[in-house]
């Protein structure tokens, strides 16, 4: 298991290159949740951190790009209500 930053296509492209070079099996777990759920979870997770800590603002959601078929990942989708 490897946990890596994968919020954008550019970030996932790096990982896709590793997969192709090593020809390993993989799964990309995608948690499909509304913007409101993500923001609530982010606030809860960040509540004890100092103000301005990296990745603690809601603006980060604006950069997220869900995985698409053209990226050729084995996506395992999890729906979060």
MMTF fields as JSON, N, C-alpha, C and O atoms, coordinates in Angstrom:
{
  "mmtfVersion": "1.0.0",
  "mmtfProducer": "UNKNOWN",
  "numBonds": 323,
  "numAtoms": 324,
  "numGroups": 81,
  "numChains": 1,
  "numModels": 1,
  "chainsPerModel": [1],
  "groupsPerChain": [81],
  "chainIdList": ["A"],
  "bondAtomList": [4, 2, 8, 6, 12, 10, 16, 14, 20, 18, 24, 22, 28, 26, 32, 30, 36, 34, 40, 38, 44, 42, 48, 46, 52, 50, 56, 54, 60, 58, 64, 62, 68, 66, 72, 70, 76, 74, 80, 78, 84, 82, 88, 86, 92, 90, 96, 94, 100, 98, 104, 102, 108, 106, 112, 110, 116, 114, 120, 118, 124, 122, 128, 126, 132, 130, 136, 134, 140, 138, 144, 142, 148, 146, 152, 150, 156, 154, 160, 158, 164, 162, 168, 166, 172, 170, 176, 174, 180, 178, 184, 182, 188, 186, 192, 190, 196, 194, 200, 198, 204, 202, 208, 206, 212, 210, 216, 214, 220, 218, 224, 222, 228, 226, 232, 230, 236, 234, 240, 238, 244, 242, 248, 246, 252, 250, 256, 254, 260, 258, 264, 262, 268, 266, 272, 270, 276, 274, 280, 278, 284, 282, 288, 286, 292, 290, 296, 294, 300, 298, 304, 302, 308, 306, 312, 310, 316, 314, 320, 318],
  "bondOrderList": [1, 1, 1, 1, 1, 1, 1, 1, 1, 1, 1, 1, 1, 1, 1, 1, 1, 1, 1, 1, 1, 1, 1, 1, 1, 1, 1, 1, 1, 1, 1, 1, 1, 1, 1, 1, 1, 1, 1, 1, 1, 1, 1, 1, 1, 1, 1, 1, 1, 1, 1, 1, 1, 1, 1, 1, 1, 1, 1, 1, 1, 1, 1, 1, 1, 1, 1, 1, 1, 1, 1, 1, 1, 1, 1, 1, 1, 1, 1, 1],
  "groupList": [{"groupName": "UNK", "atomNameList": ["N", "CA", "C", "O"], "elementList": ["N", "C", "C", "O"], "formalChargeList": [0, 0, 0, 0], "bondAtomList": [1, 0, 2, 1, 3, 2], "bondOrderList": [1, 1, 2], "singleLetterCode": "X", "chemCompType": "L-PEPTIDE LINKING"}],
  "groupTypeList": [0, 0, 0, 0, 0, 0, 0, 0, 0, 0, 0, 0, 0, 0, 0, 0, 0, 0, 0, 0, 0, 0, 0, 0, 0, 0, 0, 0, 0, 0, 0, 0, 0, 0, 0, 0, 0, 0, 0, 0, 0, 0, 0, 0, 0, 0, 0, 0, 0, 0, 0, 0, 0, 0, 0, 0, 0, 0, 0, 0, 0, 0, 0, 0, 0, 0, 0, 0, 0, 0, 0, 0, 0, 0, 0, 0, 0, 0, 0, 0, 0],
  "groupIdList": [1, 2, 3, 4, 5, 6, 7, 8, 9, 10, 11, 12, 13, 14, 15, 16, 17, 18, 19, 20, 21, 22, 23, 24, 25, 26, 27, 28, 29, 30, 31, 32, 33, 34, 35, 36, 37, 38, 39, 40, 41, 42, 43, 44, 45, 46, 47, 48, 49, 50, 51, 52, 53, 54, 55, 56, 57, 58, 59, 60, 61, 62, 63, 64, 65, 66, 67, 68, 69, 70, 71, 72, 73, 74, 75, 76, 77, 78, 79, 80, 81],
  "secStructList": [7, 7, 7, 7, 7, 7, 1, 1, 2, 2, 2, 2, 2, 2, 2, 2, 2, 2, 2, 2, 2, 2, 6, 7, 7, 7, 7, 3, 3, 3, 3, 3, 3, 7, 2, 2, 2, 2, 2, 2, 2, 2, 2, 2, 2, 2, 6, 6, 1, 7, 6, 6, 7, 6, 6, 7, 1, 4, 4, 4, 4, 4, 4, 7, 7, 7, 7, 7, 4, 4, 4, 7, 7, 7, 3, 3, 3, 3, 3, 3, 7],
  "xCoordList": [0.838, 0.0, 0.88, 1.892, 0.48, 1.216, 0.202, -0.711, 0.358, -0.518, 0.265, 1.353, -0.281, 0.437, -0.541, -1.741, -0.011, -0.841, -1.357, -0.579, -2.68, -3.271, -4.494, -5.437, -4.485, -5.653, -5.808, -6.907, -4.717, -4.78, -4.236, -3.518, -4.589, -4.068, -2.547, -1.899, -1.98, -0.516, 0.141, 1.158, -0.426, 0.133, 0.009, 0.924, -1.107, -1.304, -0.448, -0.104, -0.1, 0.731, 2.082, 2.611, 2.633, 3.907, 3.768, 4.628, 2.677, 2.475, 2.194, 2.627, 1.482, 1.188, 2.496, 2.621, 3.463, 4.779, 5.462, 6.046, 5.392, 5.993, 5.337, 6.014, 4.018, 3.278, 3.701, 3.932, 3.801, 4.17, 5.598, 5.87, 6.513, 7.904, 8.083, 8.876, 7.348, 7.527, 6.532, 6.698, 5.497, 4.457, 3.829, 3.635, 3.519, 2.912, 1.388, 0.837, 0.731, -0.717, -0.981, -0.162, -2.118, -2.425, -3.932, -4.713, -4.317, -5.687, -5.613, -4.812, -6.436, -6.558, -7.919, -8.955, -7.915, -9.163, -9.62, -8.916, -10.811, -11.386, -12.606, -13.58, -12.547, -13.682, -14.499, -14.083, -15.656, -16.544, -17.474, -18.396, -17.221, -17.997, -18.293, -17.557, -19.366, -19.736, -18.712, -17.952, -18.711, -17.821, -18.1, -17.171, -19.369, -19.735, -19.171, -18.655, -19.265, -18.72, -17.212, -16.658, -16.549, -15.086, -14.669, -13.716, -15.386, -15.052, -15.287, -14.492, -16.357, -16.623, -15.519, -15.018, -15.147, -14.085, -12.765, -12.026, -12.458, -11.226, -11.214, -10.2, -12.329, -12.42, -12.223, -11.494, -12.858, -12.734, -11.299, -10.77, -10.677, -9.292, -8.304, -7.29, -8.593, -7.652, -7.917, -7.172, -8.948, -9.363, -8.268, -8.22, -7.412, -6.367, -5.045, -4.097, -4.958, -3.701, -3.594, -4.613, -2.374, -2.209, -2.785, -2.734, -3.329, -3.885, -2.824, -1.655, -3.252, -2.344, -1.518, -0.691, -1.725, -1.003, -1.359, -2.523, -0.376, -0.584, -1.708, -1.817, -2.525, -3.631, -4.788, -5.545, -4.922, -6.016, -7.139, -8.139, -6.989, -8.033, -8.944, -8.529, -10.186, -11.172, -10.859, -11.398, -10.009, -9.67, -8.996, -8.991, -8.432, -7.763, -8.73, -8.319, -10.007, -10.999, -11.117, -11.47, -10.832, -10.953, -9.956, -10.165, -8.889, -7.858, -8.114, -7.485, -9.023, -9.24, -9.804, -10.701, -9.264, -9.749, -9.99, -9.05, -11.236, -11.482, -10.755, -10.503, -10.417, -9.741, -10.648, -11.864, -10.036, -10.79, -10.246, -9.128, -11.054, -10.683, -9.387, -8.627, -9.121, -7.914, -6.626, -5.543, -6.729, -5.548, -5.166, -4.064, -6.072, -5.818, -5.437, -4.538, -6.119, -5.944, -7.025, -8.103, -6.743, -7.757, -8.43, -7.973, -9.514, -10.17, -11.169, -11.996, -11.068, -12.036, -12.759, -12.173, -14.037, -14.805, -15.559, -16.204, -15.461, -16.177, -17.049, -16.545, -18.354, -19.256, -19.432, -19.727, -19.249, -19.405, -20.543, -20.482, -21.554, -22.715, -22.594, -23.488],
  "yCoordList": [-1.176, 0.0, 1.234, 1.296, 2.208, 3.464, 4.591, 4.606, 5.513, 6.674, 7.843, 8.16, 8.484, 9.576, 10.663, 10.422, 11.859, 12.984, 12.69, 12.467, 12.693, 12.319, 13.164, 12.677, 14.411, 15.27, 15.781, 16.152, 15.8, 16.33, 15.32, 14.387, 15.525, 14.651, 14.7, 13.677, 15.87, 16.005, 15.18, 14.53, 15.198, 14.397, 12.907, 12.135, 12.509, 11.086, 10.642, 9.464, 11.553, 11.199, 10.654, 9.718, 11.235, 10.753, 9.295, 8.461, 9.005, 7.647, 6.687, 5.535, 7.162, 6.341, 5.916, 4.776, 6.827, 6.505, 5.385, 4.482, 5.436, 4.383, 3.036, 2.013, 3.044, 1.808, 1.211, 0.007, 2.054, 1.565, 1.037, 0.01, 1.738, 1.294, -0.035, -0.875, -0.222, -1.428, -2.525, -3.671, -2.176, -3.123, -3.842, -5.057, -3.08, -3.656, -3.542, -2.667, -4.435, -4.334, -3.151, -2.822, -2.528, -1.362, -1.169, -1.706, -0.398, 0.058, 1.503, 1.833, 2.349, 3.725, 3.838, 3.747, 4.034, 4.14, 5.596, 6.498, 5.795, 7.128, 7.243, 6.508, 8.168, 8.421, 9.533, 10.691, 9.167, 10.1, 10.733, 10.088, 11.994, 12.701, 14.117, 14.679, 14.677, 16.041, 17.035, 16.729, 18.213, 19.278, 19.6, 19.84, 19.606, 19.916, 18.881, 19.239, 17.601, 16.535, 16.689, 16.566, 16.954, 17.114, 18.287, 18.184, 19.4, 20.584, 20.336, 20.775, 19.644, 19.314, 18.423, 18.649, 17.415, 16.503, 17.24, 16.993, 18.138, 18.92, 19.8, 19.879, 20.456, 21.294, 20.448, 20.848, 19.295, 18.42, 17.954, 17.972, 17.536, 17.033, 18.128, 17.858, 19.353, 20.456, 21.277, 22.214, 20.951, 21.792, 22.006, 23.068, 21.046, 21.185, 21.716, 21.858, 22.01, 22.481, 24.002, 24.69, 24.532, 25.99, 26.6, 25.986, 27.807, 28.509, 28.637, 28.9, 28.448, 28.582, 27.355, 27.381, 26.276, 25.038, 24.576, 24.637, 24.119, 23.699, 22.67, 21.765, 22.816, 21.912, 21.959, 20.996, 23.052, 23.121, 24.058, 24.195, 24.693, 25.619, 24.947, 24.043, 25.403, 24.824, 25.075, 24.394, 26.028, 26.336, 25.169, 25.105, 24.258, 23.102, 22.28, 21.659, 22.273, 21.505, 21.994, 21.214, 23.253, 23.81, 23.17, 23.211, 22.586, 21.99, 20.525, 19.973, 19.899, 18.464, 18.132, 18.812, 17.076, 16.546, 15.051, 14.308, 14.598, 13.162, 12.359, 12.876, 11.116, 10.298, 10.06, 9.931, 10.003, 9.775, 8.538, 8.095, 7.997, 6.755, 6.884, 5.921, 8.063, 8.237, 8.102, 7.976, 8.127, 7.969, 6.493, 6.184, 5.603, 4.16, 3.587, 2.752, 4.038, 3.451, 2.408, 2.484, 1.45, 0.504, 1.171, 1.041, 1.881, 2.689, 1.852, 1.136, 1.962, 1.38, 2.58, 3.365, 2.704, 3.874, 3.587, 2.549, 4.539, 4.468, 5.714, 6.836, 5.517, 6.662, 7.034, 6.182, 8.296, 8.808, 9.806, 10.826, 9.532, 10.419, 11.408, 12.232],
  "zCoordList": [0.0, 0.0, 0.0, 0.698, -0.789, -0.881, -0.889, -1.715, 0.008, 0.079, -0.502, -0.023, -1.53, -2.172, -2.577, -2.713, -2.766, -3.209, -4.607, -5.535, -4.749, -6.039, -6.362, -6.987, -5.948, -6.128, -7.56, -7.974, -8.309, -9.673, -10.681, -10.322, -11.937, -12.994, -13.043, -13.265, -12.84, -12.881, -11.784, -12.025, -10.584, -9.495, -9.798, -9.513, -10.369, -10.685, -11.865, -11.963, -12.754, -13.916, -13.461, -14.059, -12.415, -11.88, -11.44, -11.726, -10.744, -10.26, -11.416, -11.396, -12.399, -13.582, -14.26, -14.707, -14.337, -14.915, -14.137, -14.735, -12.809, -11.99, -12.259, -12.359, -12.373, -12.64, -13.982, -14.088, -14.994, -16.325, -16.353, -16.973, -15.68, -15.674, -14.952, -15.377, -13.863, -13.052, -13.39, -12.971, -14.149, -14.568, -13.367, -13.39, -12.329, -11.132, -11.185, -11.854, -10.474, -10.298, -9.373, -8.514, -9.558, -8.731, -8.607, -9.392, -7.61, -7.439, -6.962, -6.087, -7.529, -7.084, -6.402, -7.059, -5.099, -4.351, -4.376, -3.923, -4.916, -5.075, -4.178, -4.341, -3.235, -2.355, -2.996, -3.026, -3.501, -4.189, -3.155, -2.655, -2.845, -1.829, -2.306, -3.117, -1.798, -2.176, -1.633, -0.714, -2.212, -1.761, -0.291, 0.48, 0.094, 1.483, 2.451, 3.51, 2.097, 2.955, 3.068, 4.16, 1.964, 1.985, 2.867, 3.638, 2.748, 3.548, 5.031, 5.862, 5.373, 6.776, 7.326, 8.428, 6.558, 6.991, 7.141, 8.094, 6.219, 6.282, 7.535, 8.228, 7.825, 9.033, 10.288, 11.196, 10.344, 11.509, 11.701, 12.812, 10.606, 10.678, 11.051, 11.694, 10.654, 10.841, 12.097, 12.384, 12.84, 13.968, 15.018, 15.637, 15.227, 16.241, 15.722, 16.495, 14.446, 13.856, 13.933, 13.991, 13.935, 13.938, 12.657, 11.592, 12.772, 11.611, 10.523, 10.805, 9.273, 8.138, 7.83, 6.919, 8.575, 8.297, 6.896, 6.5, 6.15, 4.771, 4.662, 5.49, 3.65, 3.325, 4.334, 4.452, 5.043, 6.006, 5.564, 6.269, 4.424, 3.98, 2.961, 2.236, 2.919, 2.023, 0.548, -0.324, 0.271, -1.118, -1.83, -3.06, -1.064, -1.665, -2.513, -3.493, -2.147, -2.914, -4.348, -5.233, -4.599, -5.951, -6.915, -8.127, -6.407, -7.259, -7.589, -8.492, -6.871, -7.039, -8.418, -8.917, -9.024, -10.296, -10.107, -9.825, -10.258, -10.088, -11.159, -12.247, -10.875, -11.881, -13.086, -12.95, -14.257, -15.489, -16.199, -15.94, -17.092, -17.79, -18.571, -18.67, -19.129, -19.943, -19.121, -19.693, -17.798, -16.947, -16.763, -16.311, -17.113, -17.114, -15.751, -15.647, -14.724, -13.395, -13.164, -13.753, -12.32, -11.854, -10.658, -9.523, -10.925, -9.9, -9.109, -9.673, -7.798, -6.88, -6.27, -5.523, -6.604, -6.194, -4.898, -4.752, -3.955, -2.689, -2.594, -2.645, -2.455, -2.362, -0.894, -0.055, -0.603, 0.771, 0.779, 0.092, 1.529, 1.592, 2.716, 2.911]
}
